[in-house]
Amino acid sequence: MEVPTILELRELVAAVAARGGRVRVSLSPLPDGAAASLTVVVVAAAADATALARTVVGLAKPVSGRVMVGPRDVTDLPPGSRQLGYLPAGGALLPHLTVRQNIEYLLWRRESVHEIIRGWEAALIHQLELGPVLDQRPHEITAQQRMRAALARAVVSLPEVLIMERPDPTATGPLRPLLARVGSAATAGPATVVFTETTAAVDDTAPDRLIHAVV
């Protein structure tokens, strides 16, 4: 089975606009090059989790530090070039689009979509049990279905690492079984890094690593 890509954060400092402060985290490779399929970064407040997640995926510039995806330094790359999937707090589905349109939203911006991604999209829809609600809008489905649709959108473009911001355990359930649904026979799915202000989101899940960010 393919080994997940390693996300490395080298003394990454993010600006927290909500409180006019900063938050810092370092995420180093495990000894002997082992891969962590699930890493949880615990922060002091929700705003810190948002600031770090947005900085890692490229929606905000870091104050300092570097973001490494495998051997690639992606710190100065735009979000679309980082090969990172992003699942914001609450899922952030677009309310005027159907579930299928939300899943395909980022694919619309590509000039061409390879057949392998179309096949992967179909597999995701099946594995996340979204087939019956594809033509419905977010307000017409359950919180669990909304979270699964947002997860499908985050991984449909085959990212190397998935960034999850403040997952709601009432919508996700235990994380490992949910994340197992976005894997295949060839891969366990992308390595996942969760940014959260509470361990409640992962109480039912044993992460490979638990890291505390510094304010």
C-alpha positions in Angstrom: 0.0 0.0 0.0 1.3 3.5 -0.9 2.8 5.4 2.0 1.2 8.8 2.8 3.1 12.0 2.0 4.7 13.7 5.0 3.7 17.2 6.0 6.5 19.1 7.7 6.1 22.5 9.4 9.3 24.2 10.2 8.8 26.7 13.0 5.6 27.9 11.3 4.2 31.1 12.8 0.7 32.3 11.8 -1.0 35.6 12.5 -4.2 35.4 14.4 -6.3 38.4 13.3 -9.1 37.7 15.7 -7.0 38.5 18.7 -4.1 40.4 17.1 -1.6 37.7 18.2 0.4 34.8 16.8 0.6 31.0 17.1 3.5 28.8 16.3 3.9 25.1 15.6 6.6 22.7 14.4 5.8 19.4 12.8 8.8 17.2 12.1 9.1 13.8 10.3 8.8 10.8 12.5 12.0 8.8 13.3 13.2 6.5 10.5 11.0 8.3 8.0 7.8 6.6 9.2 4.6 8.2 8.0 1.8 9.5 10.3 -1.6 8.9 8.8 -3.3 11.1 11.4 -1.7 14.0 13.3 -3.7 16.3 15.7 -2.4 19.8 16.5 -4.1 21.2 19.6 -4.3 25.0 20.0 -5.5 27.4 22.6 -8.5 28.8 20.8 -10.6 28.3 17.7 -9.1 31.3 16.0 -5.6 29.8 16.3 -6.8 26.6 14.6 -8.3 28.6 11.7 -5.1 30.7 11.4 -2.8 27.7 11.2 -5.0 25.8 8.8 -5.4 28.7 6.5 -1.6 29.4 6.6 -0.7 25.8 5.8 -3.0 25.6 2.8 -1.9 28.9 1.4 -4.9 31.1 2.1 -2.8 33.3 4.5 0.8 34.2 4.5 3.0 33.0 7.4 4.7 35.4 9.6 7.7 33.1 9.4 8.6 29.5 8.9 8.2 27.0 6.1 5.6 24.5 4.9 7.0 21.3 3.3 4.9 18.7 1.5 7.2 15.7 1.2 10.5 17.1 -0.3 8.7 20.2 -1.7 8.8 23.6 -0.1 5.3 25.0 -0.9 5.5 28.1 1.4 5.4 30.5 -1.5 3.1 28.6 -3.7 -0.6 29.4 -4.3 -3.2 27.0 -2.7 -3.9 25.2 -6.0 -0.3 24.3 -6.4 0.3 22.8 -2.9 -1.5 19.5 -3.4 -3.2 20.0 -0.1 -6.9 19.3 0.6 -8.7 21.6 3.0 -11.8 20.8 5.1 -12.7 24.1 6.9 -14.7 24.1 10.1 -18.3 23.3 9.4 -17.5 22.1 5.9 -18.2 25.5 4.2 -20.4 24.0 1.5 -21.9 26.6 -0.9 -25.6 26.8 -0.1 -26.8 27.6 -3.6 -25.1 24.5 -5.2 -26.1 20.9 -5.1 -24.0 18.3 -3.3 -22.6 17.1 -6.7 -21.8 20.7 -7.7 -20.1 21.3 -4.3 -17.9 18.2 -4.7 -17.0 19.3 -8.3 -16.5 23.0 -7.4 -12.7 23.1 -7.5 -12.6 20.8 -10.5 -14.6 23.4 -12.6 -11.6 25.7 -12.4 -9.3 23.2 -14.2 -9.0 23.4 -18.0 -9.1 19.6 -18.1 -10.0 16.9 -15.6 -8.2 13.6 -16.1 -10.3 10.5 -16.3 -8.6 9.1 -13.2 -10.2 12.0 -11.2 -13.6 11.4 -12.6 -13.3 7.7 -11.6 -12.1 8.7 -8.1 -15.1 11.1 -7.8 -17.5 8.2 -8.5 -15.7 6.0 -6.0 -15.8 8.8 -3.3 -19.6 9.3 -3.9 -20.1 5.5 -3.4 -17.8 5.1 -0.4 -19.2 8.1 1.4 -22.8 7.1 0.6 -23.7 10.4 -1.1 -25.4 9.0 -4.2 -29.0 9.5 -2.9 -28.4 13.2 -2.1 -26.3 14.4 -5.1 -29.1 16.6 -6.4 -30.0 18.1 -3.0 -28.6 21.3 -1.5 -26.8 21.5 1.8 -29.8 22.7 3.8 -31.8 19.7 2.6 -29.4 17.0 4.0 -28.1 16.0 7.4 -25.1 17.4 9.2 -23.3 14.0 8.7 -24.0 14.1 4.9 -22.9 17.7 4.7 -19.6 16.8 6.4 -19.1 13.9 4.0 -19.8 16.1 1.0 -17.2 18.6 2.2 -14.7 15.8 2.8 -15.4 14.5 -0.8 -14.8 18.0 -2.2 -11.5 18.3 -0.2 -10.0 15.0 -1.5 -11.6 14.7 -5.0 -8.5 16.3 -6.6 -6.2 13.6 -5.0 -4.3 15.8 -2.6 -1.2 14.5 -0.9 -2.2 15.7 2.6 -5.6 16.6 4.0 -5.9 19.6 6.4 -9.0 19.4 8.7 -10.0 22.5 10.7 -11.9 22.0 14.0 -14.0 18.9 13.0 -17.3 18.5 14.8 -17.5 15.0 16.3 -21.3 15.1 16.1 -21.0 15.3 12.3 -17.9 13.3 11.7 -18.1 10.5 14.3 -14.8 8.8 15.0 -12.3 10.2 12.5 -10.4 7.0 11.5 -13.4 5.1 10.1 -14.5 8.3 8.3 -11.1 8.8 6.8 -10.9 5.2 5.8 -13.7 5.9 3.4 -11.5 8.1 1.3 -8.9 5.4 0.8 -8.6 2.7 -1.8 -7.0 -0.7 -2.3 -3.8 1.1 -3.4 -3.7 3.8 -0.8 -4.9 4.5 2.7 -5.9 8.0 1.6 -3.9 11.2 2.2 -2.1 11.8 5.5 -4.4 14.0 7.6 -3.5 16.8 9.9 -6.2 18.1 12.2 -6.1 21.6 13.8 -8.4 21.9 16.8 -8.8 23.7 20.1 -10.3 20.7 21.8 -9.4 17.0 21.9 -13.2 16.2 21.9 -13.0 15.9 18.2 -10.5 13.1 18.5 -11.4 11.5 21.8 -12.6 8.3 20.0 -9.6 8.3 17.7 -6.0 7.4 18.5 -3.8 9.8 16.4 -0.3 8.8 15.4 0.9 12.2 16.8 -0.6 14.7 19.2 1.2 18.1 19.0 0.5 21.3 21.0 0.9 24.7 19.3 2.5 27.6 21.2 0.9 31.0 21.5 
